[in-house]
Amino acid sequence: MVASCMLRSSFLCPCPQLHHPSNSKSNNSSHFCTPIKATASTNNAITPSAQTQKHRRPADENIREEAHRLSSSHNFSAKYVPFNADPNYDEWYSLDEIVYRSRSGGLLDVHHDMNALKKFDGQYWRNLFDSRVGKTTWPYGSGVWSKKEWVLPEIDSDDIVSAFEGNSNLFWAERFGKQFLGMTDLWVKHCGISHTGSFKDLGMTVLVSQVNRLRKMHKPVVGVGCASTGDTSAALSAYCASAGIPSIVFLPANKISMAQLVQPIANGAFVLSIDTDFDGCMQLIREVTAELPIYLANSLNSLRLEGQKTAAIEILQQFDWEVPEWVIVPGGNLGNIYAFYKGFQMCKELGLVDRIPRLVCAQAANANPLYLHYKSSWTDFKPVKANTTFASAIQIGDPVSIDRAVFALQNCNGIVEEATEEELMDAMAQADSTGMFICPHTGVALTALFKLRNSGVIKPTDRTVVVSTAHGLKFTQSKIDYHSKEIKDMECRFANPPVEVKADFGSVMDVLKSYLLSKNSKQ
Ligand SMILES: *Cc1c(COP(=O)(O)O)cnc(C)c1O
């Protein structure tokens, strides 16, 4: 949070409209006030007393109503277009239509009116976004909605469903970088420090907000459904519960843990436990949503990527708009790797930065169709049968967003790497031993980093960001198995099991002395 604290203290304009200069000369900026930059070297900083005089909303008005009162009109807009379509090709849909695929059955993409956004320069957007970080103003206190103009520009703030997600920690992995990689500028973007413990919140706030709007427009949406074994259903059920929208979750019976089940159950989702596997659940929910007015929240839904892309913008913002060399993202269905690309690319196109980082997509070797495709120099893509992996959220053999991922990687000189089960679990244990507590997916990303450092592709001083996708506390069973060396065919080299000792002073002293001696001899 260090970076965002610094950002916060240098921009004291929590609610741009309140400070709108009445003699504004520029038509362009009339919709928003340009935040006032109060640096230490100038005297025109807003003084604390001016701040306390700042007019507070009336007691009978909540923050949603305040946002509504202050909302201003603008000309930003977005629509669905077929993914990567020719700009002259005329197929598009309003975001208020319920549509998941293009006419030819392909993926859709949310396309923003870039000319309208380009009326404002990079400095304007940097200042605007910086002015909103970490405040409580509705809805900009969210890391996603602080970029509202680039996410869902036309939604009324009043329709937004948010838990002020995003603004996640970007921390310096000092000891891990130094000890294991000889690196000085290694960072972890911890998207798992989030409302439901994974980055899925960033996309789900957008999807559920749009559904909330559709329901208010009396579109036929009775509830929202998904097939998922873990993080997607947790995020969906939390955001739906927050807005009072029914959520329906299809889960494969006896294939998921209590920990994965408990989030949707606690949040009041209608949970169907079905005697099939994940693919079977997916097939069923597709058939069901074709018949019933249930909105489908699965990964081909392009709205979610609009929220997920804000994590990329946040990384740039947290580095004071300096661009890192590398960003490493674990990939399964491959929506997130494209979302990162899209976020970085928008920042470049709109002049906030002048280049984008190289992206690395990291896959589990047990579910590596993108890796194989990359190794074949992007010649024919073949789905694979995914085998069980500790990185369960990326155990996907036929990724929905394959075209999006290939597009992203080809346009940023990207790389794909893979991690065996042993490599990813060792990397996770090594990271944990330096004070982290990461999930197995992040272990996959760290393995990719190890490999690219060893081959010299990533240099010791390259500024590198590893994206951590979920909270380690969601994946404790894998750590328990590892540290008790109970994993078949795995050495568990970095296991740190508890020492069993008799309850007497002598025995305890003996084990402690030999422990301290061994530590001493290592120094
Ligand atoms: C969903 C998920 C992923 C994979 O993201 P994709 O967009 O499917 O590539 C990785 N890690 C975690 C923890 C996830 O929940």
The ligand as an SDF file (V2000), in Angstrom:
LIG
                    3D

 15 15  0  0  0  0  0  0  0  0999 V2000
   -9.7470  -18.0390  -12.6110 C   0  0  0  0  0  0  0  0  0  0  0  0
   -8.4050  -18.1740  -12.0230 C   0  0  0  0  0  0  0  0  0  0  0  0
   -7.2270  -18.2460  -12.8050 C   0  0  0  0  0  0  0  0  0  0  0  0
   -7.2530  -18.3090  -14.3080 C   0  0  0  0  0  0  0  0  0  0  0  0
   -7.6950  -17.1780  -14.9730 O   0  0  0  0  0  0  0  0  0  0  0  0
   -8.1280  -17.3330  -16.5290 P   0  0  0  0  0  0  0  0  0  0  0  0
   -8.6990  -16.0320  -16.8900 O   0  0  0  0  0  0  0  0  0  0  0  0
   -9.1140  -18.4570  -16.5750 O   0  0  0  0  0  0  0  0  0  0  0  0
   -6.8780  -17.6740  -17.2890 O   0  0  0  0  0  0  0  0  0  0  0  0
   -6.0040  -18.3090  -12.1760 C   0  0  0  0  0  0  0  0  0  0  0  0
   -5.9220  -18.3320  -10.8270 N   0  0  0  0  0  0  0  0  0  0  0  0
   -7.0120  -18.2760  -10.0460 C   0  0  0  0  0  0  0  0  0  0  0  0
   -6.8340  -18.3290   -8.5840 C   0  0  0  0  0  0  0  0  0  0  0  0
   -8.2840  -18.2000  -10.6090 C   0  0  0  0  0  0  0  0  0  0  0  0
   -9.3740  -18.1660   -9.8170 O   0  0  0  0  0  0  0  0  0  0  0  0
  1  2  1  0
  2  3  1  0
  2 14  2  0
  3  4  1  0
  3 10  2  0
  4  5  1  0
  5  6  1  0
  6  7  2  0
  6  8  1  0
  6  9  1  0
 10 11  1  0
 11 12  2  0
 12 13  1  0
 12 14  1  0
 14 15  1  0
M  END
$$$$
